[in-house]
Amino acid sequence: MAAEGGGGGAGRRLPPHSPSGLVLQTVEMHTGGEPLRIIPRLEAAEEAAAAAGLSLLSLRREVAATQDHVRRALVHEPRGHAGMYGAVVVRGGAAAAGAHLAALFLHGAGYSAMCGHAVLALGRFALDYGLVAAPSRPETTVRLRCPCGPVTAFVPWDGRCSGNPVRFHSVPAFAAATDLAVDVPGHGKVVVDIGYGGTFYAFLSAEQLGLDVCSSKTRDLVSAASAVTEAVKKQFKLHHPESEDLAFLYGTILTDGKDAFSEEPTTNICVFADEQVDRSPTGSGVTARIALQYHKGLIQLNQTRTFRSSTTGSLFTGKAVQEAKFGKYNAVVVEVSGEAFYTGTATFTVEEEDPLKYGFFFK
């Protein structure tokens, strides 16, 4: 291995030596190509959770109000990029509610209620970071608390380190609306389904917009999906059975239209938040789409479907494993499976005199 710094730098310590501001350590992972920047500890969040006994949803509001500079510093450029995603790990207190860990999910425009690709990665992280006291072989159960509710991950464990594939069981997922006619400026009237898988998505085939999810330019898919999201927000009011904080449309997922059961993969692209593109098949999106397919009678319990990301070709599987009731909705618990990998660790610094110290958003 080359000496640190090279060129006669052996024994020298890399700068910065005395950061004047914030120092943040992260663990870097990806699931199906979608990045996850994990903040193992954010003292301000833990102190707020402990002092006020905040629930995770309340802590989400508190962090957004008082610690949003952390999100911007780590997710936006120059430390992040337009597709960056993050998670703040919270341990103990009412926020974790007896789980091994709780998580706040960060993206370019704010904070999500659920993130499947992050749950798959955090399952591995929880074992390897020692957050589960006595892992069991060959698979360990990891209890996570997400803003949308409790989620359970099942992680391979060989007695030394975690492995793949990881799977999770979702909060109850349901069809919020089916065959909903929406007028989309520039595209005319389209028919969408709205599903909930920890957060709400609109679903429709790309063909309705004159596009092909596999071959059209990503820019065109993103623009069309974003137009659908804005149209649905204006024309349809969402309701969540437990909290109006969760009654928001997170994004639109364009599909290849192959909703009937098949052994072959079905392809989609998820455009969420402020035109952010998921590189993975989208765990919470798979959850919501399985719920819609089950609601329509297209699949049965324990029939596994494979979902492919149109951006990277990565695969998740999903199946409805149990019927449930969620408020007035007939729901299902969905199992999603995928592979998460470590890509490194990082120490990020903030120099107080830097005019761009908390980042900038460029798309």
Disulfide bonds with the S-S distance in Angstrom:
none
